[in-house]
Amino acid sequence: APQVNDLLVNKNRVSFVVEDLTSIISQVLCSFDGDLWFPVIPEDRINDSRRERFNFQIKPENGQRLIFIKVMP
């Protein structure tokens, strides 16, 4: 199964690495507080390997938020 590693949230910036030992990562989606899912594009702009790094900015919010990450090999 794919793994999410090195998850870091620093103010409005979210970064993480997705790895799968057997399959290419085809799509990664994120949801905040269980709301709508949106696609996340890897740093190299294309899902074409078994290890992808993601880094994106979110809108500032007051209080804590729960981040869901869905990976599809």
C-alpha positions, 0 to 999 in steps of 0.5 A: 500500500502507498505510504505518506511520509515526512508530513510537515505543516508549517503555517500555510504550507503543507509538504509530504512524500508519497511512496509505493514499492510496487506501483506508480503514484497516479493521483493524490487528493487532499481534504480539509476537515472532511470537506471536498477533495481536491487534487494535489500536483507533485513538485515535478508536475507529473505523477510518473514514479513510485516516489513523489514529493508534494508541497502546496500552500493553503488558505490561512484559517483560524484554529486547527484543521484536519488534513486527509490525504488519499493516494491512488496507485 
